[in-house]
């Protein structure tokens, strides 16, 4: 049975470098980080090629809605039952965790494991989602604002459901 700390065999794991016994697929992590940087830079370069001017600043309200929307999208990508098909090649289930969410763990080694870890960590994937919202606000602000509003509204509705459920349990 695999564990979350199964040794990586992609040749990039380094034992004894501050990681204790938990050998991690460092080469795969580096590849994902490079992929993130290339994708973000590519999005900005595409904006420049299209003649889209990068705003000097993104407004405060856009930051709030994109931030809340990024959290919501990150949860969907990493925990929702309905997006488990995206994670399935890289994860295995550990069980339900309530509220329509599932608990999964990364499987495999190397890049497969690193992708599994990325796709099961809302905080990790949140950087990617946030970058997508920022690039969207630069390249296509109107549809990005619409999507940010949709996921912000959904997040507020989730909190309202939780508050309602808690109030019902108290009565």
C-alpha positions, 0 to 999 in steps of 0.5 A, spaced: 500 500 500 502 506 498 503 512 503 503 519 502 511 519 504 512 513 499 519 514 496 520 517 489 524 514 484 524 519 479 532 520 480 530 527 483 529 525 490 534 527 495 535 524 501 538 528 507 537 535 505 533 537 510 527 533 508 528 527 513 526 520 511 520 523 506 524 523 500 520 528 495 520 528 487 524 534 487 525 534 480 518 534 478 516 539 483 522 544 479 518 542 473 511 544 476 514 550 478 518 552 471 511 550 468 507 555 472 513 561 471 512 559 463 505 559 463 504 566 467 510 569 463 506 566 457 500 569 459 503 576 460 506 576 453 500 574 449 497 580 452 502 584 450 502 581 443 495 582 442 496 589 444 492 589 451 495 594 456 497 591 463 493 595 468 497 599 472 493 596 478 487 591 479 482 595 483 481 593 490 474 590 489 477 585 483 482 583 488 477 581 493 472 577 488 478 574 485 481 572 492 474 569 494 473 566 487 480 563 487 479 559 494 472 556 491 475 554 485 481 551 488 476 547 493 472 545 487 479 542 483 482 539 489 476 536 493 469 536 489 466 529 488 464 532 481 472 534 479 474 527 481 475 525 474 481 530 473 485 528 480 483 520 478 490 519 474 494 522 480 490 520 486 487 514 490 481 516 495 481 516 502 474 517 503 468 522 504 470 528 508 463 531 508 459 537 504 460 534 497 468 533 498 472 527 498 479 526 501 484 523 496 492 522 497 497 522 491 499 516 488 505 514 484 512 517 484 515 523 480 511 527 476 505 523 477 506 524 485 507 531 484 501 532 480 497 528 485 500 533 491 498 539 487 491 536 485 489 535 492 492 541 496 487 547 495 493 552 498 498 549 492 493 549 487 490 556 489 497 559 486 495 557 479 488 559 480 490 566 483 495 567 477 489 565 472 484 570 475 490 575 475 492 574 467 484 574 466 483 580 469 489 583 464 487 579 458 479 579 458 477 583 464 469 582 463 469 575 463 474 574 468 470 579 473 463 575 471 467 568 473 470 571 479 463 574 481 460 567 480 465 563 484 464 569 490 457 568 490 457 561 490 462 561 496 458 566 500 452 561 499 456 555 502 458 560 508 450 561 508 449 554 508 454 552 513 451 558 518 444 555 517 446 548 518 449 550 525 443 554 527 439 548 526 443 544 530 443 549 536 435 549 536 
